[in-house]
Amino acid sequence: MEKVLQINDLSKNYGRIQAVKNVSFTVNKGEVYGILGPNGSGKTTTLAVVLGILNANGGSYQWFNEPFTKLARRRIGSLIETPNFYPYLTLWENLKIVAKIKDAPDEDINHALGVANLLKRKHTNFGHLSLGMKQRMSMAAVLIGNPEVLVLDEPTNGLDPEGFAEVRNIIQSQANQGKTIIIASHILDEVEKVCSHVAILKSGELIANGKVGELLSTEETVYIQSERMEELIEVLNNSDLTSKVYKVENDLAIVLNVNYKSADLSKFCFEKGFPLSKIVVKKQSLEDQFLQLVK
Amino acid sequence: MKKLFGLEKIKALSYPAFKTLMIIHFVLFFLVILIGSRLHFSIPGFSVKGLYQFPNIWEFFPWVASWFNLFLAIVVIVLVGNEFAFKTFRQNVIDGLSRNDLIKGKLILIVTIAIYTFVMVLLAVLIFGFINTKELSFTIIFENSYLLLVYFIQAIGYMTLGLLISIIFRNNGLSIIMFILYYFPIEPIIRVMFKSEARRFFPVKIISNLTPTPEFLTMTSEKTYTNASGTSSLDFSSIGLLPEKLPLGITLILAAGYIGFFIALSTILMNRKNL
């Protein structure tokens, strides 16, 4: 596998606060790599460091198996946090700047504006756009120069459902062209739908990474309700029936050990004096996995 | 280099505030010299017209224009501060410029503005000089013309100081206030704390001394005086009416050193600080 981005023991501090702690992972060519984490988990900081706009306090990173050079930067299209453009310039002028930096032809500008559905607005000043349009403008800028890698930090921020779907389609079509895409997001559904791999950050630390299919294990989660839930948690934790027991709103979510079924659980609870008022079996979603991991 | 120039051209020329400030700069300069040319003092032996004639005009016009170099430095502060405010420096780096390119781009902008102001003063000198000088000769016309190049260096000096201050403070308002405060009173107060010899070597002092106040006494007065014993030439230096200055060559070398220092420090800060 050809490595696109390799991060080794990366650390970044803001004064006494350690925003990123010894994070290591590798993104290979053609992967759609999601970086998940709650707000403040270090997703944006990690991307900002590897894109050279923040200086790391420790560790190293390599793009395309070599130190990060100007030429390497031009192979990457990036969107970090908020759209950063000159408000007094038109969309076309702003993209002209990006195209000049990337040595891309002017035709790329119209193409990118077309993909982002902003062609009619090309002579509008960036400062006059709505938040959603600004975000789509950022996507247009990312596409200038036909980069091999897209780095997208919260790409659907501020978008309405239609814009959300449009951006997702853009990402999907870029992925279908074999491009490597790195997406940082706290929207799990977004990651689950488009990513092949995922890394999960919590408080600046990498707590899990791998293929989405592997992280989305086949194990089932059983959601139950009963009276005296606290006592039931203790009873279930002490049994060999369960591997995980945790609360999700009013339910108890239970991951059963191999060889046990939901019927076994129901029978066990009944025998222990906890008749169940609800029992629902669900395959674990990325959200469930994520909530468990970041707890 | 061409690419960076192209980028700065789009950024600056499409910025309404930049265009307005440059027009104000142009109009103010011509307004001051036009008003000055209309002034008439009824003091026997003195004539303002001498300031508008070759070769004195080479000294006088750059001196007037040098007041507005502070204005140009503020223009640079605004343009650099905007890059931090709009986070476009970080976007430029993300898109493929190096941090050194960011500094190079702004230096290209500074040199371009300096060339503009150089041409503006040159045109004004030629127009007013030819109108007001009666006896024209190649020597008279071009004597002291090198002072325009000195003015050019001074413009770069102020603007690179503006660049450094805006990179330190990253905020337009704060940078403009700090620039003005450093010009007056911070540096003058610091200078007072030093021995008289050292006072002459501070950055703003050195850069402003590139276009020192013209010796109005020698430019506007009759060159000789007549008394009972006949006609003698006037030497204002010998009677202590002209200030002592560092030689221009030394001032230029020191100014170039300060400009180099401002650029080097700006580059270091740009590379070390987060964008």
Interface residues (C-beta under 8 A of the other chain):
Chain A: A48 L51 G52 I53 L54 N55 K70 R73 R74 S78 I80 T82 N84 F85 Y86 P87 Y88 L89 E93 K96 I97 V98 K100 I101 K102 D103 A141
Chain B: K3 G6 L7 I10 K11 S14 Y15 P16 N82 F86 K87 T88 R90 Q91 N92 V93 I94 D95 G96 L97 S98 D101 R272 K273 N274 L275
